[in-house]
């Protein structure tokens, strides 16, 4: 049985196969995919319905110059181990072939099945089969196939030859689709995989019979040879290999002689904690907590795990690879803090170890680490080197045919043109989890299109059958497996990226095998922090040590209180900015609370938190005994840790029991809720609290179990938010330069950052071939635009320019010299035009129109002196008989200049059309920048460029509009109510300029203008 896990080589899904096998009262079934994809789910599904699962693999064996398709079954556990190795070996080879030598090495414990229908076109098959007999003896079977009940012409020849050579014969059938009616959909799946279209060559009959026969069909096809059927049953029954039950395979950390992982961990943890406290003695509470955590970690057998993580974190630090302060519940561990795995002191923030490792519920530790995303691979390479390439792998994930993907792929195979593909795609909404059936049910257009002709209907039937099938494999974004011995002893592997293997099984299957995975995550915001730090340092500023940034910096809190958080990790949405303005953070813990509260549900408590913090509402506690727990959040339950502590204080639970209570309660199972209520109330009574209070607090826990956020994660991630806010407050130029470099290609984001930076008085310098790099850089008090931000300028070109700056800076002083330096081969007129329009050659002090006119002449000059790079630059320059002259051209108008600037950069940089226009108007009292300082109700007169017009109808059915206006300082939303709209609707055209008069009002803290009058700025 080939299953759909074999990436478009079969359309048989387990959820359809299992009921079919049950109906047919199947005793045994073998999986024979071309890799061991889908093996665990197959075996588990068959086990649940008491069908014997046989583990098999289809391979192509290389025999001299011929290829021999063979199916190998694992007869014994040794055979299963060999299949793991064979599947891995084939997947690491380029040609997917199994060399004969390897087959000899791994044949023990396996049964080989040769199918007669694979031999029909093979000359000299007898010699091949004889070689297999030598290798497998009585473990070789010849499968006689009669797909669809049709006997092959050569069947009798095969049978008599095999009987003559005493080779066992069995009835066999390769199944690629479930039933005969699925044949066409299977053909289309194959065509999607191979990239073919549905020509006349498709819909061939030669695979039409490869479906799963019913018991009746099976008996019927081989009615003349019941002995083959029996032999087939016996062959499968003798395959006894199953999936071994695997204990946890903890990676082993290499420890010095005389040490154990446990003794080394204890030593390193205490040394690390002493370093954290510098010369001071370790406080008692810390000593006690560290001892307690170490006992639990060592008793659970997790010492190696912590040493492995601490070791690669040390490597990252030594190699200046920035890591995050922590992530998830691991920030609650003092051992992790002592080993510098995390940068958050759990005792200072009241974080709990049991939320991370609960002694009452043994689970594997899960420490996820954030790295600078551009250097994450370096750490993975280090781990592979240290623990052995064979012991380390990334984890595979499978992409499936979503509604949109299957619609497009099937349409392509059907030969639909691009316009039709576009039409189909538009009829399927971009909603998560949308299915084809739902898309059709919700769209009359779609239904009408399907009814147009039979081909459309056929397309739909096939697409429905293929929707959701696994289509391709890729690498899991974060997961890395580290094993104590070669991975092929436990899981099959394949070629991955950058010389690191990948597993053939996904995350869930890997964990089921007892392998330990660690998440190495690339976090873009760490990359931005790193870039800001280097930018400050290169500009002659200090080298910022992030751990040493003071957590009580006035300038940083003022920025947060204003909600000035564009570009700051986790704090940049409009709602979050408003929450910050409401809460008005004055301590680091306020940022932690905002991060935890700003989610659907808990959001409702932001106003309560804000009022209580500001003293406008009384702080109430359910009971004075809970005050120490809820004091920092003004009586609002915000964190899971608070729920755990409440259960511990009130009901006398251990922290471990309290965490189990929290987990159980959050599942909202009625029976569990009642059981836990009884335990909680009885515990509280034993602690001397009365029943009513116990009931009330339990209800509180039930209500907040869903809302509570892990404080450890909130604290760790708030550290990154705070660090970014600190850098924005103290080094704004460097902050914006780094954010702009990361936003290259995203015009909307770049505009936002540029507007805000200009608003703060930071000047921008246009791109320049002489001064710009591929990043935005800080220059004087301003920011120099990057070359990469110009549309149509490739990386390779920028690298070449960078090279000239180092070796031949003088070639940049003249367009003709530049052309020769680049050679005619690389001097691309389109690229040069983009650069000229963006102002990158303004330093030549020629009008942009002159430069545009000269590009062609410069190219001709290069063709003459240096057609390709092979010609030496110095000798090409030496041959020059004087440089040609720049062409004559009429100066480019300001309007045209700005229009081209917008095209190549995405916005205006040298000036803004509005700034130009404003010079001619006396009757103006505001710009987008000045609006922020003005009071509500102020009369406003200003000019703006229309960015967007959104027309709607009022409840009365009258038309009105919201218009987004832009000037050189930013944008503002303006409202045209029906009365005004009627008079000026013809003027509301995008990219046109408008003079408006109106009244200022604020919505969600943002200025808006209610327009009374408007007119065009065009001169009549």
N, C-alpha and C positions, 0 to 999 in steps of 0.2 A: 504494500500500500504506500503510494507516494502521497504526502499530505501537503496542504496549502502552505505549510511552514517553509517548504522548499522554494520559496520566492518565484511564483508564476510558472513553476514546472508541473504544478498540479492544482486542481481547484477543489480538492476534497477537504472540507472543513471538519474538524473534530465534532462540532456540535450537530452536524448532519450525519457523520459517519457512525457515531456511537448508537443512536436509535436504530439505524439501518442494521448494524451488526447484531443488535439485540433481537430485532424482528426475525433475522435469519438464524437465530440461535447459534451464532458463531462460537466456536470453542477457542480458536487462536487466530491472531492476526499479527502480521509483521509490518513494521515501518521500515521503508527502504529508500529514504531520501538521499540526495547526492552529498549532503553534509549531515551532521547529526542535529540539524535545526529541528526544533519541535519535539525532541525525544522525551523530555520530562513530562510535558502536558499529555502526550500520547500514552505513555506508560501509566500515568496516574488515572487518566480517564478510563482506560481499559480495566485497571485494577478495581475501580469503584463499581464496575458492572460485572465483575468476575469473569473477564475474558483474558486468556493468557496472552500477554504482550511479548512479542519477539523483537529483539533489537537487531536491526539490519542496516546495511549501508550499500548503496549502489556505487560501484567504482569502475573507472576505465583503466584496465591494466595494460601496461606497455610490454608487448612480447615481441622482441626483435623490432621490426619496422611496422608491426601491426598493433591495432588497438582492440582490446577484448573487453566488452562490457560484462561485468560480473557482479553478482549480489553476494555479500558476505553476511552471515548471521553469527551472532555471538552465542556459542553453545554453552560455554562456561564463563566464569568470572574472568578467567585469563583472557578469553576471547573478547569479552567486553572491554577489558583494558587495552587490548590490541586494536579494537575498533576506534577507541578514543585517539590512539596514536596514528592510525591510518588516516582518519578524517582530518586530523591536525596536519599531518605530513602533506597530504594532497592540497590542503587549503593554503599552505605556505609556498607551494610551488607555483610557478607562473602558468604551467600548462594543465593544471588540475589532473595530472596523470599519476598513476601508481606504478613506479618502476618494478619490474619483476623481482629484483633483489629484495625490495622492501616487502613485497608480498610473501616471499620466502621467510623473511625475518619475523613477520607478524601473523603467520597462518595458524599457529597453534591455538587451539580452543575455538576455532571458527569453522563454520560449514560454508562451502562455496556452492552457489547455485548458478548454473549456466542455462540461459533460456534459449530454446531452439529458435525463437524468432529473431534472436540477435546474431545467429550464425548463418542465416539464409544467404547473405551477400558476401560471406567471408570465404576466400579461397583457402585451401590448406588448413581447414578448421580441425582436421583429424590430428595434425601435429600439435596444435595448441591444446586440444583437449587431453592428448596423451601427456603433455607436460603438466597439466593441472592434476591428472591422475597421480603422477609421480609425487606431486607436492601434497595433495590432500587425501590420497588413498580412498577409503570408503566414506570420507567426509565430503566427497564431491558428488553432487546430484545434477542430472540433466533434467531441466524442467521442460516439459512438452507443453507449449502454449497453443490454445485454440481460441484466440480473441473473438468474442461474439459467436463462439461455437463453430468457427470455420477452421477446417483442418488445412495445414500448410502442405504445399506440394511435396516438400522434401521430408515430411514427417517420418515416412516409413524408412528412408535412408538413415536418418538420425537414430531411430529406434533400433533398427537391426545392428547398426555399428556399436551402439552403447550396450546392447545385450551381449554382443560378441565379446566386448571388452569388460564385461561385468560392471558397468556403471549403472548405479541406481537411477531409475526413472520416476519422476513425480509429475503430477498435474500442476501447472503453474499459470498465473495470470498477473500481468502488471496492470495496476489500476492508477489512472491519472485523473479520472473524473468519476463522479459517483454513479450516474445512470446514463443511458444512451442519449437522453435529451440534453445532457450537459456538454456534449461533445463540441458543439459550436462555440460555446463560451470558453471552453478550454483552448480551442484553436486561437481565439482572440487574445487570451491571456499569454499564450506563447508568442503571438505577434507583438504584443506590447513589450514583452521581454526582449525580443530580437530586433525590434524597431521596424518590422515589415508592415506593409499595408495589405489589406484583404484583397489579393489578386485572385486570378483563376487558379494559381498554384495552391491557394489555401483550400480549406474545406476538403482536404484529401481524405480518402477513405482508409488510408493505411493505419490510422490510429483510432478509427471509429469504434473498434471493438474493445478498447482499453478501459472499460468501465468496471465497477465492482459487481460481479454477478450475484444474483439471489441464490439461495441454497438450491432451489429447483433448477435454475439455469446451470449451475455448477455441476450438479448430478447429471443433467441432461447432456451437457457438452461432452462429458467423458463417460457416457452410459456404457460404451464398449470396453472401457478400461477402468473398472472400479478399483483394481489393484493400485493404479497410479494415485487415485484419490486417497486410498488408505495410506500409501507411502508418503504422500504430501502431509497428511495429518500427523503421522509419526515423526516426520522430519521436524515439523514445528514444535511438537511436544517435547522432542529431545533437547530443544534449546532452552536451557535452564537459567541462563544469565539474567539477573535483574539489576535494578539500580541499587547500589549499595547504600546502606544507611551511614551517613558520614558524620562523625563528631566534628566539633568546631576545630578548624585548622588555623590556629593562631600563628602568624608569622613569628619567626625566631630572630631575636636581636642578638648579634654576636657580642658575647660578654667576655671580659678578661678572665684568665684562668683563676680559679679559686673564688669566683663570684657566681651568683645566680642572677637571673633577671630581677628577682624580688629584692635581693640585697643591693643590687646596683640602683634599682629604682628608689629605694628608701634613701640611699646615700645621696643620689642626685637631687631628689626632691628637697631634702633638708639643706643641701648646699645652695640650691637655687633660691630657697626661701630666705636664707641668710643674706644672699646677695640683694634680694629685694629690700631687705631692711637695712642694708649697708652696715654701718658699725653698731647699730642698735641691737639690743637683745630681742629675740623673737618673743612677742607677747604670748602669754599662756594660752589664750583662746585660739591663736593660730597654730601653736604647737599641738594642742589637743585635736583640732580639726584635721590637721595634716596626718597625724597618727591614725585617726579614725578612718580617713579616706584610704590611706595606704593599706590598712588591714583589710578593708572590703575589696579593694582592687586586687591585692595579692591572693586573697582567699578565693576570688572568682577566677583566678588564672589569667588576669589581663595585664600583668606587669610588662610583658613583651610589647603589647600594643602601645602603651604609653611611651616606652623607650623608642620604638620605631618612629612615632609621631614627633617626639622631642628631637630626635636625630635629624629628620629632614627639615624641621623648623630651624634647627641650628645651622644647617647647610644654607637655608634661604637667607638667614641673617648675615652669615659670613660673606655671602655673595651679593649683598645689598639688594635682595629681592624682597620687596615690601609684602608683609602678610597682614591679614586683618586682625583686629583686636580680639576676635573670637566670634563664634556663630552658634546659635542654638543653645541647647542646655549645657554644653561642655563648659561654658563660661561660669557655671556654678561650681566648678571643681578647683579646689585650692592646689591640688597636685598639678593640674594643667597650668595654673598661674605660676607656680614655683618653677616648673620646667620651661617657662616662657612659651608654652603652646598658646596660651591666651594672655591678654594684657589687662584683664579686668580682675580686680581684687574682690573675690566673692563675699568676703566678710564685710567689707566696707559698704556693699550694696545689699546685704541680706539675701544673697543667692544660695540656693540649696543644692547640695551634692546629690540628694536622693532624686531630684528632678532629672538628673543625668544618669546616675547608676543607682538603681533601687535594690538594696539587698534582699527585699521581700519578693522581687520579681526579676529573675535573672535573664537579662538580655545582653546582647553584645554592646560594648560601648560604641558610640557613634560620634566621632569628632570630625566635623567638617571644617576644612580650612580654606579661607579666601586668600588668593594670591593676585598680584598684579597680572592681569590677563595676558600681557605680552611675554611674561617670563614663566608662566605656569609649567610649560613643557620642560623647562630646565630642571625643575624639581622632580618631575616624573622620570626624566632621564637619569637623574642621580639615584633615585630609588631603584630603577631597573638595574643600574650598574652595581649598586651595593648588595641587593638581594638576589641578583642573577636574572638575566633576561628571561630565562625559562620559568621563573617563579612570579613574574609580574606581568599583568595585562590590563588593558583597558576593557571596558564592558560594552558588548554589542547592544544596539537597540534596533527595533524593526519599524520601518515606516509602512503604513497601510494605505490602500487606495481609498482616500476620502471621497465624498460625493463629487466634489469639483474635479479631483484628480482622475477618478474613474470615468467621469463624463468626458473629460478632455482626451484621455488615452484611448478609450473605445472609439470616440469620434474620429480620432486620427487614423486608427486602424481601418475604420469604415471609409476613409478617404474624404471626409467632409472638409470643405475648404476653411481657410482662416476666419472668414467672416462668420461662418456657421459655428465654428468653435467658440468665437467671441460671444455669439448670441446665446449659445447653450450656457456658457459660463455666467453670463449676466442673469440668466433665469434661476440660478442657484444662489440663494442669499449667502453672504459671508457671516453666517452665524456659527458659533462653536457647536459641534455635535449635530449639524444639519445632515439629514439623510436625503437620498434621491426621492424616496417615497414622500417624505414631508414636503420637499421642494415642489413636487408635482401637485400634491394635495392643496398647497397654499397658493398656487399660481395658475390662473386661467390661461394665461399666455402659453405656459408650458403644456397644459392639457391640449390646447388648440394645436400647438406645434406637433405634438405626438400623433394627433389625429390626422395630420396632413397626408402621411403616406406610410406604407408598410415598413420602409427602411428605418424611419424614425422610431417606429414601435419596436422593431427588431433591435435597434440600438439600445432602447430603454431596457428590454428584457435581458440583454447581455450585461449591460452596465449594472443592473440590479444583482445579477448572479456574481459579479466580480467585486462589487463594493465591499470594502473592509478587508479584502485579502492582503496578506503581507506583500509588499512590492519591492522594498529595498532594505539594505541594512546600513546602519551608520554607527558612529561611536557615541556612547553616552557622554553627556557634556562634562561630567565630573568624576564618575566612579572609577576607581583603580583597585584591582585585586592584588594582594600580596600574599603568597602562600609559602609555607615552610619547605616545600619540595616542589619539583617541576609540576606545573599546572596540568600537563597532559595526563597525570595519574588520576586526576579528578574530573577535569572538564576538557572538551575539545577546544582547540584554539585556532586562530587563523591570522593572516597578515593584517596588521593594523596600520597606524600612522607613525612616522618618524622612528621606525625600527623598534617600536613597542608592539607586542602581540595584542590581539583582541580575542576575547572569549567568543565561542559560537553560541553561547546561551546568554539570555538577558538577565538583568539584575535579580529578579525573584528566584530564578532557577539556580543562580550562582550562590545566593544566600542559603537556599535549600540544601546545597551540597556542603554546607559548613564552612565555606570560604569567607574570609573577612574582607569587606570592601571599605575603602576610605574615600571620602569625597574631596577632590582637589578642585576647587572652584576658581574660575577666573572672574574677578570683580572689576568692572570697568572703572568704578569710582576710586579704587586703589591706584589704578594706572594714572588717573587724573591727579590724585594727591602726589604721586611720585613725580609727575611732570611739573607740577607747581613747585615742588621742592627743588628740582634741578634748575628750573627757570629762575627762582630767587637766587640760588647759589651762583649760577653763571652770570647773573647781573651784578654780582659783587655783594649780595646779601648773605645772611647767615645760613648755615646748613641746618635745616629744621629737624630736630629729633621729635617725632610725633608723640612719643610717650611723655615727653617733657612739656608739652603745651599746657599752660595753666588752665584748670577747669573752672576758673572763676574770673574770666576776663571781661571787664565792663564793655569794651567795644564790641565783643562778640555777642553779648546778651542784648545790647542795644539793636544790633542788626537783626537778631532773632525776634525781638519785640516788634520791630517794624514789619516783620514778615518779608524781609528783603532776602528771600531764600531761593531765588531762581538759580538753578545749577547745583543746589546743595542736596546731597544724597538723602532721599526719603522725605525731604521737607519742601519740595518745589511745586506741588499741586496747589491750585487756588484755594481749595478747602483747607489744606494744611497751613497755608499762609494765614488764613483767617483764624484758624485754631490757635496759632502762635500769637496773633494779635490779641485774641481773647484771653488766653492764659497768661500772656506777658511773662515768659520764663525769666527767673532770676537765679535759678540754680540748675546744675546739670540734671538733677532728677526730674525737673519739669520737662526737659526735652525727652527723657526716657518715657515719662507718662504720656506726652503727646504722641510719641511714636506707637505706644501700646494702645492708646484710646482711638486713634484715627483709623477705625475699621467699622464696617457696617455693624450696628448693634451698640457696641461700647461708645460710639460717637455721641450718642444721646447724652452721655455723662460729661462731655466736654464743658457745656455751660455750667453744670453744677460744680465741677472742679474749679473752673475759672472764678465763679462767684465766691466760693469758699476761700480760695487762695487770696482773693482781693478783700476778704472780710465783709462781703455784701450779703453773705448767707451764713447761718450758724453751722458749725461742723457738728454733726450728730454721730454718735457711735452706738452700735447695737448693744454694747456692754462695755463698761470701763476696762475690763480685762483685755479687750481687743484693741485698746488705744495704741499700745506700742506697735501693733502690726499695721494699723490703718492710718496712723498719724501722718506719714509722709504723703499720702494721697488724699488727705482731708476727708477721711471716712468713706471714700469711694473704693470699692474693690476693683483693682485694675489688673492685678497679676495672679497667675496660677500659684506662685509661691505664697501669696497671702492666703489663698484658700487652704493650702497645705498647712500653713502655720496655725490658722484658725482651728482646723480639725485637731491639730496636735495640742494646742493650749486648752481648748474647750472639752474635747472628748478624751484627752490623754492618749491619743494615738501616737505611735512612733511616726517619724517623718515618712518612712517607707509605707506604713499603713495608710497614712493620710494621702500620699500620692496615689495609692491604689484606689482610695475613695474618690479622689478627683477624676481619675480616668474612668471609673465605673459610672459615676454620676453623669459625666458629660455624654455618655452614650444614650441617656434618657430611656433606658429599659425599665418599664414600670416595676417588674418584680425585683430587679436589682435595687431600684430606688427605695423600695419598702424595706428590703433586707438591710441596706446601708443606714436607713433612717433609724431602725431599731438599734443597730450597733452604735450609732452616733449618740442617740439619746441616752442609751444605757451608760455609755462611756462618760457623757457629760454629768449624769446623775452621780456616778462614782467619784467625779472630780468635785462634787458639791454644788453644781449649778442646778437651777430648777428646770422642770420639764418644759414650761412655756418658752423660756429663753432658748433651750436646746432645740425645740421645734422651729422657732423663728430663725435661728442661725442656720439650721439645716436647710430651710427653705431658701435662705440667702445663698448658701453654697450651691444648691441645685440651680438657682437662677443664674449665678455667675460662672458656673463651671464651663459653659460654652464661651462666655465673654472673655474670661481670663486669658491673658497673653503671657508667654514665658518671659519673665523679667530678665532672665539671663541673656536672652536674645535681644531684647529691647535695649538693655544697657550696652551690650557689645556694639550693636549697630548705631546706637546714639553717639558712641565715641567717634565713629567715622563722620556722622552728621556734624558733630561739634567741631571736629578738626577742620572740616571744609568751611564751616562758618567762620572759624578763627582766621583761616587763610584769606577768605573773602573780605573780612573786616580789615585785616592788616596789610595784605598784599593784593589789592584788587586787580592791578594790571596783569600780574602773573596768573591770577585766578581765571580771569576772562580769557587770556591767551591760551591757557590749557584747555578750557572748555570749548573754545572756538576750534582748536586743532582737532578735538575729538568729534566735533559736529560737522566736519567737512562733508559736503554732499547733502546736508540737511538744511536747505535754504531757510526754512521757517525758524529752526532753532538758532541759526546764525544771526538772523534778523533780530530775534529776541535779545540775544546776548549783546549785539552791537548797539541796539537802542538803549538797553539798560546801562551799558558802559558809557555811552555818549552822554546819557542823562546825568551820570556822575562826573561829567567833565573830562573823561578820558579821551584824548584825541586818537584818531585812527589814521595811519599812513597807508597810502595805496600800495599795492604789490609792486615790487621792483626786481628786475633780473639781477641787479647788483646787491640788493640788501635783503631780499626775502628768502626764506628757506621753505621747506615743505610744511613747516608748522607756522602758526601765528607766534610772533616773538615780541618780547617787550623791548622797546627802543625809546630812549629818553624817558619821558613820562607817559608815553603812549604805547599803542600796539601796532606792529607792522603786519599787514595782511599777508597770508601765505600764498605760495604759488599753486599749491594743491587745491586751493579754494576756487581757482579759475576754471570754468567749465572747459573740458576738452584738452587740458594739459596733462599728459601722462607722467607717471612716476619716472620713467626712464629719461625723459627730457630734463626733469628737475635734477636727477643725479648727474647728468652731463654738465649742466650749468654749474652745479656745485663743484664739479671737477675743474672746470675752467677757472673758477674763482681761486682755487688752490694753485693751479699751474700757470694759466695764461689769462690773468684778469683783464689784460688790455683788449682781448677780443670782444669784450662786452661793450666796448666804447663806440662800436660802429656796426650797423646792421650787416654790412658786406663782410666784415671780418667774422662776425658771428656765424654767417652762412657758411663761410669756408671752414671755420672751426668745427661746425656741426657736420659738414659735408652735405652734398646735395641729397644724399641718401636719407639723412636725418633732419634736414631743414624742411619742415612741413608747413606750407603756407597757412593751413587752417589753424595750426597751433599758434603760429606767430600772430595771426590776426586776432585770436582770442586774447593773447598777451597785450597786444597794442590797445585793443578796445578796453581792457581792464586797467590800462595806465601803467603797465609794468615796464614800458620803455620810455616813459616821459622824461627820465633823466637824460636822454639823448638830446633834449631840448629842441625836438622837431615836433611840428604839429602832428596829431594822430593821423590826419588825412594824408599827410606827406608819407608817413611810415607805411600806411596801408598801400599806397600807390607804389612804394618802392620794393615791397616784398617779392614781387615777380622778378624784378631786375636783380635782386640779391640772390635769388635761386639760380638764375642764369649764370651769374658770376661764379657761384659755387660749382655749377655743372662744368664750367670751363676749367676751373683751377683744381677742384677736388671732388670729383663725382662720387667717390666712395671713401669710407674711413680707412681703407687699406693704404691710401696715398699719405705719405708723411706730411704732417701739418706744416712743419718749418719749411720744407722744400716747396710746398704749394704756395705758401705766403711769399717765398723768395721769387717765385715766377711772376708775381703780380706786377703789371705795368701801370701802376697808379690805380687808385680805387675809382669805381664809377661814382657818379654824383647822385644825390637823392633826387627823386622825381619832383616836379612842380605840382602843387594841388592847392585848391582853395581851402582855407582853414575850416576845420569841422565846427559846426555850430554847437553851442552849449547844449541845446536840446538833443541833438543827434549824439553828442558825446555821452550824455546821461543815459539815453536810450540803450546804447551799446554797452555801457557800463553795467546796467541792470541785467542785460542779456548774459554777459559773461561772468558776472559775480553773483547775480541773484538779488542785488540791491545797489543803491547809489553810494559811492564812497567819496568822490572828490567834493561834491556838494549835493544838494537835493533840489529837485524842481520846485518844491514848495519854498525853500529858502530863496531861490532866485525870484520867484513870483512875489514874495512878500515885500521885496524892495520897492515895488510899484504901488503898494497899498498903505495908506495912512491910517485907515480905520480898522486897526487890528490891536487886540490887547492881550492875546495869549498864544502859547504854543503848547504842545503835549507835555513838555517838561514843566511849564509854569502851572498847568492845571492842578498838579499835585499839591501845590502850596495854597491854592485858592479855596475859599469857603463855599459850602453849598449855597445855592441861591444867587451866586455871583453871575452877572451878565457877561457872556463870553462872545468875543468876535475873533474868528480865526480862519486860516486857510488850511485845507488838507487835500491829499490825493486820495481818491476813492479806491479803497482796497477790496471791499466786498459789499454787496448789496443783498439784503435778505428781506424779501417782501412777504407779509403775512396778512390775513384778514382778521378784523376784530370780531367780537361776538355779534355785532350788528351787521357784519358782512362787508364793512368798509376796509379799503386797502390802506396799509401803513408800511413803514420800512425801518429796519435797523441798518445803519450804514457805518462801516468801519473806515475811519479817516486816518491817514498817515502823514506825518511830517518828519523832518530829520531827527526828531527826538523820540519818536515812538508812535503809538496808535491810540485812538480813543473811539469808543462806541457812541454813536449819535442816534437819537430816536426821532423819526419823522411821523408825528401822529397824522390821522387822516386829513385834517384840514390843511396842514402844511404840505403833506405828501401830494395832494391833488394839484397844488400850484407848481411843484418843482419836479414831479416824477420824471419828466423827460431829461432832466439834468443828471439824474442818478445813474451814471454809466461808469463802470470800473475803469481805472487808469485815467479818469478825467479829474480836473481840479475844481474845487468848490470853495466858495466863501460862505461861511455860516454865521448866524447870530442866534444865540440861545441862552439857556440857563443851566448852570452846573448843578448836578446832583450826584450823590454817591450810592453805588449798589455793591454790596459785598466788599466795601472798602476801596472800590475802584471808581475814578471819576467817569461820569457820563454826561452827555449834553442833550437837553431837550430842545430841539431846533424850532425856532419861530420863523426865521427867514433864511433863505439861501439863494445864491446866484452863482452863475458860472464866472470863472476868472478870464474867460476869453474876451479880448477887446472887440467891441461891436464895430 
